[in-house]
Amino acid sequence: MNSLWKMPDYRHWFISDTTDVVATSLRLFAIPLVIISMTKSEFISGIVVTLVSVTTMIATPIGGAIADRRNRRRMMMLLGVIGASLSVIAVILICVGNQISTWMFIGIVIFFALNSGLLCPSNNAILKSIVPVKLFAKSQAIRETRESCVGILSGAVGGFFYRLSPWGPFAACGVMHIISAISAKKLSNPTVSVEDNEDESFIESLKNGFVWVMSSSRFRSYLAFGAVCNIACTGIIIGTQLMLAARGTDPILIGLIDGVMGIVMLLGSLCAMKITETLSPGLIATLTVVLFGISLVPMIFTDNYYVILACVSLGGFLFPACNSSLLGFLYGHTPNNMQGRADSVMETVLSVFSSFTPALVGWILESPSGFTGVVILCVTCSAVSMLITLGKPLRSIPQTKFWDTTTL
């Protein structure tokens, strides 16, 4: 793992990608809270979050195809520059705070989603041209640890900035985007070879990426598993956030849930390498959703803040190991000239249903079933995703030491 840090390009990529992830986390934390404060409606807030997800979902396949045909370094730089510019506009609109600025703010939120969907695939696609194949699984484990650390900080920091002022998270978001762009500029150039794709039209490039991913039974099974699991994860996180915000919970306490989840997932990520070396990816995935589903059950009977804090946090412990093993195997066996499209196809398919989850959750929260109905939905999805992991495509993926002799 230390050898990765000796690579200048990896260090620059890591800083650029990490600051972009932090910016996105701060923004996504603040958006539903700002919309609720502007509209006084959980349902409208859920609709806006859904619009963001759907916009990103639609733009991501296009972004993946672009990442396999254009300079990925420049795309990363542009992602940061546009993100910083949009953050400045968002701060101004929140400060104005009238009805017109509310609709304009929603428009800016959509532009944020377009920026992420069209340009963010370059962050993932560029990694295989920087990291040797033999270190790819370790780089995935580092990313999981990074995600956990971001989770620890972003919720608490986002809550702190939001308590100071609703525009605070967006100001911090802008700073992160600037750092991301500067770090991306330091990457070696060029960072992508597109010779194999130059004879393809843009539409053919999109089509070939989709066909290639769907030709693998393991990719298909992972997509089914991830899509259902994402509904459960998105549902419980958004549902908890909207429910607590609607009843006037301190934003710092809302952000604390993300922070504690991040700590638990950090502990899980520190154990991830050992777990992935010991157990097969399919078994890890099964154990992950079983733990997640069981941890949510007490929330069916109570919406006490501290019960929610404990249950939601515990449920995420095995997700770093699950992601490291499954994604490490799939991305490690994906050709470099397919990285952008494979990543974007996966992101899009995984988002198809979860993109509509916030709107569904907002509707359920305002229905008679309320928060209990949201929890039941998430537990049910956890059970369905567990059944998918028991199928042969995922169950038959071997331990990491046998990956060199295993195909997709």
C-alpha positions as CSV (number, residue, x, y, z in Angstrom):
1,M,0.0,0.0,0.0
2,N,2.9,2.3,0.7
3,S,4.2,2.0,-2.9
4,L,1.0,3.8,-4.0
5,W,1.9,6.9,-2.1
6,K,5.4,7.0,-3.8
7,M,3.6,7.7,-7.1
8,P,3.3,11.5,-7.6
9,D,0.3,11.0,-10.0
10,Y,-1.5,8.9,-7.5
11,R,-1.0,11.5,-4.8
12,H,-2.3,14.3,-7.0
13,W,-5.3,12.1,-8.1
14,F,-6.1,11.2,-4.5
15,I,-6.1,14.9,-3.4
16,S,-8.2,15.9,-6.4
17,D,-10.7,13.1,-6.1
18,T,-11.0,13.4,-2.3
19,T,-11.7,17.1,-2.3
20,D,-14.3,16.6,-5.0
21,V,-15.9,13.9,-2.8
22,V,-15.9,16.2,0.2
23,A,-17.5,19.0,-1.9
24,T,-20.2,16.6,-3.1
25,S,-20.9,15.3,0.4
26,L,-21.3,18.8,1.8
27,R,-23.6,19.8,-1.0
28,L,-25.8,16.8,-0.8
29,F,-26.1,17.2,2.9
30,A,-27.2,20.9,2.6
31,I,-29.5,20.7,-0.4
32,P,-32.6,19.0,1.4
33,L,-32.1,21.3,4.4
34,V,-32.0,24.4,2.3
35,I,-35.0,23.4,0.3
36,I,-37.0,22.6,3.4
37,S,-36.2,26.0,4.9
38,M,-37.3,27.7,1.7
39,T,-40.4,25.7,0.9
40,K,-41.5,24.2,4.3
41,S,-42.3,20.9,2.6
42,E,-40.6,17.5,3.0
43,F,-42.3,16.3,-0.2
44,I,-40.8,19.2,-2.3
45,S,-37.4,18.6,-0.7
46,G,-37.6,14.9,-1.7
47,I,-38.7,15.8,-5.2
48,V,-35.7,18.1,-5.6
49,V,-33.3,15.5,-4.3
50,T,-34.9,13.1,-6.8
51,L,-34.4,15.6,-9.7
52,V,-30.7,15.8,-8.7
53,S,-30.3,12.0,-8.8
54,V,-32.2,11.6,-12.1
55,T,-30.2,14.4,-13.7
56,T,-26.9,12.8,-12.6
57,M,-28.2,9.4,-13.7
58,I,-29.0,10.6,-17.2
59,A,-25.8,12.5,-17.6
60,T,-23.4,9.8,-16.3
61,P,-23.4,7.5,-19.3
62,I,-22.6,10.4,-21.5
63,G,-19.8,11.4,-19.1
64,G,-18.4,7.9,-19.2
65,A,-18.3,7.8,-23.0
66,I,-16.6,11.3,-23.0
67,A,-14.0,10.0,-20.4
68,D,-13.0,7.2,-22.7
69,R,-12.6,9.6,-25.7
70,R,-11.1,12.8,-24.2
71,N,-8.3,13.9,-21.9
72,R,-9.4,12.8,-18.4
73,R,-7.0,15.2,-16.7
74,R,-8.7,18.2,-18.3
75,M,-12.1,16.8,-17.4
76,M,-11.1,16.7,-13.8
77,M,-9.9,20.3,-13.9
78,L,-13.1,21.4,-15.6
79,L,-15.1,19.6,-12.9
80,G,-13.5,21.6,-10.2
81,V,-13.7,25.0,-12.0
82,I,-17.4,24.7,-12.8
83,G,-18.2,23.3,-9.3
84,A,-16.5,26.3,-7.7
85,S,-18.4,28.7,-10.0
86,L,-21.8,27.1,-9.2
87,S,-21.0,27.2,-5.5
88,V,-20.5,31.0,-5.6
89,I,-23.9,31.4,-7.3
90,A,-25.6,29.1,-4.8
91,V,-24.2,31.2,-1.9
92,I,-25.6,34.4,-3.5
93,L,-29.1,32.9,-4.1
94,I,-29.4,31.6,-0.5
95,C,-28.4,35.0,0.8
96,V,-31.2,36.6,-1.3
97,G,-33.7,34.1,-0.1
98,N,-36.9,35.2,-1.9
99,Q,-39.3,33.1,-4.0
100,I,-37.5,33.8,-7.3
101,S,-34.2,32.8,-5.7
102,T,-35.7,29.5,-4.5
103,W,-36.5,28.4,-8.1
104,M,-33.1,29.7,-9.3
105,F,-31.4,27.7,-6.5
106,I,-33.2,24.6,-7.6
107,G,-31.9,25.3,-11.1
108,I,-28.3,25.7,-9.8
109,V,-28.7,22.4,-8.0
110,I,-29.6,20.7,-11.3
111,F,-26.5,22.3,-12.9
112,F,-24.4,20.8,-10.1
113,A,-25.9,17.4,-11.0
114,L,-25.1,17.9,-14.7
115,N,-21.5,18.9,-13.8
116,S,-21.1,15.7,-11.7
117,G,-22.7,13.4,-14.2
118,L,-20.8,14.7,-17.3
119,L,-17.3,15.2,-15.8
120,C,-17.0,13.1,-12.6
121,P,-16.7,9.7,-14.5
122,S,-13.2,10.9,-15.4
123,N,-12.1,10.6,-11.8
124,N,-12.7,6.9,-11.7
125,A,-11.7,6.2,-15.3
126,I,-8.3,7.8,-14.9
127,L,-7.3,5.6,-12.0
128,K,-6.3,2.4,-13.9
129,S,-3.9,4.5,-16.1
130,I,-2.2,5.6,-12.9
131,V,-2.3,2.5,-10.7
132,P,-0.7,-0.9,-11.7
133,V,-3.2,-3.8,-11.9
134,K,-1.5,-5.6,-9.0
135,L,-2.2,-2.6,-6.7
136,F,-5.7,-2.0,-7.9
137,A,-7.5,-3.9,-5.1
138,K,-5.4,-2.0,-2.5
139,S,-6.3,1.3,-4.1
140,Q,-10.0,0.4,-3.8
141,A,-9.5,-0.4,-0.1
142,I,-7.8,3.0,0.3
143,R,-10.8,4.7,-1.4
144,E,-13.2,2.9,1.1
145,T,-11.1,4.2,4.0
146,R,-11.2,7.7,2.4
147,E,-15.0,7.5,2.0
148,S,-15.4,6.6,5.6
149,C,-13.2,9.5,6.7
150,V,-15.2,11.9,4.5
151,G,-18.4,10.5,6.0
152,I,-17.1,11.2,9.5
153,L,-16.2,14.8,8.7
154,S,-18.8,15.9,6.1
155,G,-21.9,15.4,8.1
156,A,-20.6,17.1,11.2
157,V,-18.8,19.8,9.3
158,G,-21.8,20.4,7.0
159,G,-24.1,20.6,10.1
160,F,-21.7,23.1,11.7
161,F,-21.5,25.3,8.6
162,Y,-25.3,25.1,8.1
163,R,-25.9,26.2,11.7
164,L,-23.7,29.2,11.1
165,S,-25.5,30.0,7.9
166,P,-27.4,28.0,5.2
167,W,-24.9,29.1,2.6
168,G,-21.9,27.9,4.7
169,P,-21.7,24.4,3.3
170,F,-21.7,25.8,-0.3
171,A,-18.9,28.2,0.5
172,A,-16.8,25.3,1.8
173,C,-17.9,23.3,-1.3
174,G,-16.4,26.0,-3.5
175,V,-13.1,25.9,-1.7
176,M,-12.9,22.1,-2.1
177,H,-13.6,22.4,-5.8
178,I,-10.8,24.9,-6.3
179,I,-8.3,22.6,-4.5
180,S,-9.6,19.7,-6.7
181,A,-8.9,21.6,-9.9
182,I,-5.4,22.6,-8.8
183,S,-4.5,19.1,-7.9
184,A,-5.8,17.7,-11.2
185,K,-3.7,20.2,-13.1
186,K,-0.6,18.6,-11.5
187,L,-1.3,15.2,-13.0
188,S,0.8,14.0,-15.9
189,N,-0.5,14.7,-19.4
190,P,-1.8,12.8,-21.2
191,T,-3.5,10.4,-18.8
192,V,-5.6,8.5,-21.2
193,S,-5.1,6.6,-24.5
194,V,-8.2,6.6,-26.8
195,E,-6.7,5.0,-29.9
196,D,-9.1,2.0,-29.6
197,N,-12.1,4.3,-29.5
198,E,-11.2,6.9,-32.2
199,D,-13.0,5.0,-35.0
200,E,-16.3,4.7,-33.0
201,S,-19.0,7.3,-33.2
202,F,-20.2,8.7,-29.9
203,I,-23.4,6.6,-30.0
204,E,-21.5,3.5,-30.8
205,S,-19.2,4.2,-27.9
206,L,-22.1,4.4,-25.5
207,K,-23.7,1.3,-27.0
208,N,-20.5,-0.8,-26.9
209,G,-19.9,0.1,-23.3
210,F,-23.4,-1.0,-22.2
211,V,-23.2,-4.2,-24.2
212,W,-19.8,-5.0,-22.8
213,V,-21.0,-4.6,-19.2
214,M,-24.2,-6.5,-19.7
215,S,-22.4,-9.4,-21.4
216,S,-21.0,-10.5,-18.0
217,S,-23.3,-12.4,-15.7
218,R,-21.3,-11.2,-12.7
219,F,-21.7,-7.5,-13.7
220,R,-25.4,-8.1,-14.2
221,S,-25.8,-9.7,-10.8
222,Y,-23.8,-7.0,-9.1
223,L,-26.0,-4.4,-10.7
224,A,-29.2,-6.1,-9.5
225,F,-27.7,-6.4,-6.0
226,G,-26.5,-2.8,-5.9
227,A,-29.6,-1.3,-7.3
228,V,-31.9,-2.9,-4.7
229,C,-29.3,-2.3,-1.9
230,N,-29.0,1.4,-2.9
231,I,-32.8,1.9,-2.4
232,A,-32.4,0.6,1.2
233,C,-29.4,2.8,1.9
234,T,-30.7,5.9,0.2
235,G,-34.1,5.5,1.8
236,I,-33.0,5.2,5.3
237,I,-30.5,8.1,5.1
238,I,-32.8,10.5,3.3
239,G,-35.8,9.4,5.4
240,T,-33.9,9.9,8.7
241,Q,-32.6,13.3,7.5
242,L,-36.0,14.6,6.3
243,M,-37.9,13.3,9.4
244,L,-35.4,14.9,11.8
245,A,-35.3,18.2,9.9
246,A,-39.1,18.3,9.8
247,R,-39.4,18.0,13.6
248,G,-36.8,20.7,14.2
249,T,-33.8,18.7,15.2
250,D,-30.5,20.6,15.5
251,P,-28.6,20.4,12.2
252,I,-25.5,19.5,14.1
253,L,-27.3,16.4,15.5
254,I,-28.5,15.5,12.0
255,G,-24.9,15.8,10.8
256,L,-23.7,13.8,13.7
257,I,-25.5,10.7,12.3
258,D,-23.3,10.9,9.2
259,G,-20.3,11.4,11.4
260,V,-20.9,8.3,13.6
261,M,-21.7,6.3,10.5
262,G,-18.4,7.4,9.1
263,I,-16.5,6.3,12.2
264,V,-18.1,2.8,12.1
265,M,-17.4,2.5,8.3
266,L,-13.8,3.7,9.0
267,L,-13.4,0.8,11.4
268,G,-15.0,-1.5,8.8
269,S,-12.6,-0.2,6.1
270,L,-9.6,-0.8,8.4
271,C,-10.8,-4.4,8.7
272,A,-11.7,-4.6,5.0
273,M,-8.4,-5.9,3.6
274,K,-8.3,-8.7,6.2
275,I,-11.9,-9.6,5.5
276,T,-11.5,-9.6,1.7
277,E,-8.4,-11.8,2.0
278,T,-10.3,-14.3,4.2
279,L,-13.8,-14.5,2.8
280,S,-15.1,-14.6,-0.8
281,P,-16.9,-11.4,-2.2
282,G,-20.2,-13.2,-2.4
283,L,-20.2,-14.2,1.2
284,I,-19.1,-10.8,2.3
285,A,-22.0,-9.2,0.3
286,T,-24.5,-11.6,2.0
287,L,-23.2,-10.8,5.5
288,T,-23.3,-7.1,4.7
289,V,-27.0,-6.8,3.8
290,V,-28.0,-9.3,6.6
291,L,-26.3,-7.0,9.2
292,F,-27.7,-3.9,7.6
293,G,-31.3,-5.3,7.5
294,I,-31.2,-6.6,11.1
295,S,-29.8,-3.3,12.4
296,L,-32.8,-1.4,11.0
297,V,-35.5,-3.6,12.7
298,P,-35.6,-1.6,16.0
299,M,-36.4,1.5,14.1
300,I,-39.7,0.0,13.0
301,F,-40.9,0.4,16.6
302,T,-39.3,3.8,17.6
303,D,-38.0,7.0,16.0
304,N,-35.9,7.9,19.0
305,Y,-32.9,9.9,17.9
306,Y,-30.3,7.8,19.8
307,V,-31.8,4.5,18.6
308,I,-31.7,5.8,15.0
309,L,-28.1,6.9,15.6
310,A,-27.0,3.5,16.8
311,C,-28.9,1.4,14.3
312,V,-28.0,3.3,11.2
313,S,-24.4,3.5,12.2
314,L,-24.0,-0.2,13.0
315,G,-25.6,-1.3,9.7
316,G,-22.7,0.2,7.7
317,F,-19.8,-1.7,9.2
318,L,-19.4,-4.3,6.4
319,F,-20.1,-2.1,3.4
320,P,-16.4,-1.1,3.0
321,A,-15.3,-4.7,2.7
322,C,-18.3,-5.5,0.4
323,N,-17.4,-2.6,-1.9
324,S,-13.6,-3.4,-1.9
325,S,-14.1,-7.0,-2.8
326,L,-16.8,-6.7,-5.4
327,L,-15.7,-3.5,-7.1
328,G,-12.0,-4.5,-6.8
329,F,-12.8,-7.7,-8.8
330,L,-15.0,-6.0,-11.4
331,Y,-12.9,-2.9,-12.1
332,G,-9.7,-4.9,-11.9
333,H,-10.9,-7.1,-14.8
334,T,-12.1,-4.2,-16.9
335,P,-9.9,-3.0,-19.8
336,N,-8.5,0.5,-19.5
337,N,-10.3,1.8,-22.6
338,M,-13.6,0.6,-21.0
339,Q,-13.1,2.1,-17.6
340,G,-15.1,5.2,-18.1
341,R,-18.1,3.5,-19.8
342,A,-18.1,0.6,-17.4
343,D,-18.1,2.9,-14.4
344,S,-20.8,5.1,-15.9
345,V,-23.0,2.2,-16.9
346,M,-22.8,0.8,-13.4
347,E,-23.5,4.2,-11.8
348,T,-26.5,4.7,-14.0
349,V,-28.1,1.3,-13.5
350,L,-27.5,1.5,-9.8
351,S,-29.2,4.9,-9.7
352,V,-32.3,4.0,-11.8
353,F,-34.4,3.1,-8.8
354,S,-32.6,4.9,-6.0
355,S,-32.9,8.2,-7.9
356,F,-36.7,8.1,-7.3
357,T,-36.3,6.9,-3.7
358,P,-36.1,10.5,-2.1
359,A,-39.5,11.4,-3.7
360,L,-41.0,8.1,-2.5
361,V,-39.6,8.6,1.0
362,G,-40.9,12.2,1.1
363,W,-44.4,10.9,0.2
364,I,-44.2,8.0,2.7
365,L,-43.2,10.4,5.5
366,E,-46.3,12.5,4.8
367,S,-48.5,9.4,4.7
368,P,-50.1,7.7,7.7
369,S,-47.3,5.1,7.9
370,G,-44.7,7.9,8.3
371,F,-41.1,7.0,9.3
372,T,-42.1,3.4,10.1
373,G,-43.2,2.8,6.5
374,V,-39.8,4.1,5.3
375,V,-37.9,1.6,7.6
376,I,-40.1,-1.3,6.5
377,L,-39.3,-0.5,2.8
378,C,-35.6,-0.5,3.6
379,V,-35.7,-3.8,5.5
380,T,-37.6,-5.4,2.6
381,C,-35.0,-4.2,0.1
382,S,-32.2,-5.6,2.3
383,A,-33.9,-9.0,2.2
384,V,-34.3,-8.9,-1.6
385,S,-30.6,-7.9,-2.1
386,M,-29.5,-10.8,0.2
387,L,-31.3,-13.3,-2.1
388,I,-29.4,-11.9,-5.1
389,T,-26.1,-12.5,-3.4
390,L,-26.9,-16.2,-3.0
391,G,-27.1,-16.6,-6.8
392,K,-24.1,-18.4,-8.5
393,P,-22.6,-15.3,-10.3
394,L,-21.7,-13.5,-7.1
395,R,-21.4,-16.6,-4.9
396,S,-18.8,-18.1,-7.2
397,I,-16.3,-15.2,-7.2
398,P,-13.2,-16.6,-5.4
399,Q,-11.0,-15.0,-2.8
400,T,-8.6,-12.3,-3.9
401,K,-5.6,-14.7,-4.2
402,F,-7.4,-16.5,-7.0
403,W,-8.4,-13.4,-9.0
404,D,-5.5,-13.7,-11.5
405,T,-6.9,-17.0,-12.8
406,T,-10.6,-15.9,-12.7
407,T,-12.5,-14.2,-15.5
408,L,-15.6,-12.1,-15.6
